[in-house]
Amino acid sequence: MEIVPYHVSYSGRVHESLRELIIRAVALGLGRKVFDAAREIERILRIYPQFGQPLRDLAVGSAQLWIGVVPPLVVHYILDEEHRQVMVVRPMQPLSRRSL
């Protein structure tokens, strides 16, 4: 049985903020940890985006807003099961504001 991956998309704002977050993390000696977490989030969202928790249903089709955590990052995303799409809608944030 072949697993069909979900299509994951990011806005330019999300890409830019992640780049800035990684730069800050490198300065604090946490660059590898943040980079690895971002890669793991990408991997999980492609194969099992239901790893997080649903926050609310959206008015568009069957889409839901979700939140997921891969330490040290938190990601908010929209999951559209019907179209097998995931859209990262807000910049990823550190789990703890004091850490980065």
N, C-alpha and C positions, 0 to 999 in steps of 0.2 A: 504494500500500500504506500503510495507516494504522498508525502506531506506537501501541500501547497502553501508556500510562505505568504505571509501578509505583506502588503506593500506599505512601507514606512516612509513618511515624508516629514521634512523639517522646514520651517520658515528660515529665511535669511537671518532674522533676528535671533532665532534659536542657535543657529550655527555660530554666529558672531559672539553671542554671550557664552557659549561653551568654550570657544577659543580663549576668551578673556578669563574665564574661570580656570582653565588649565594653566594659563600663564601665571595667574596668582598662586595656584597650587604648586607649580614648579618652584616659585620663589620661597615657598614654605617647606619644600622638600616632600610635597605630597603629589607631585605631578603624575607619577606612574599610577598611583592609587586612583586618582580622578580619571585619568585616561582609560584605565582598565575597566572602571565602573561604567563609563560612557559606552565603551565597546560592548560590554555585557548587556547593557540596556538595549542597545541596537539588536544584538543577537536574540534576546528574549522577545522583544517586540515583533520580530519577524516570525517566530515559531509559536509563541504562546503569550500573546498580549494580555490574556486574562490573569496574569501573575499578580497584578495589583488589585486594587479595590475600586469598585464603581462608586462614583460620587453622586452622579445624577444622570437621568435620561435627558437627551436633548430633543429639541422640537423637530429635528431633521431625521426622518426615517427611523432606523433602529440604532442610531448613534448614541453613545454614552461617553461621558467624561470620566476618566479613570485617573488614579494616582498609583504610582509604583515606586519602590525604594530598592536601590542596589547601593549599599553604603560605599562611599559617603554621599551619594547623589539621590535626589528626589526628582521624579519626572511626572508631569501632568500630560495626559494625552487623550485624544478622542479615538474611540474604537468603533468602527463601523463593520459589524460582523457580516452584514448582507453583501458588502462589496470587498470584504477582506482587506480593509484599509486601516492604517493607524496614522494619525497626524499628531505630531508633537506640537502642542499649541502654546506652551510657555517655556521660557528658558529653564533649563535644569538648574536646580538649586542645591547647595550643600545641605546635608541632613542637619547640621548644626551651623548656624551663622557664625559662631565663634571659631569654627575650625578653618574657614576660608574667608 
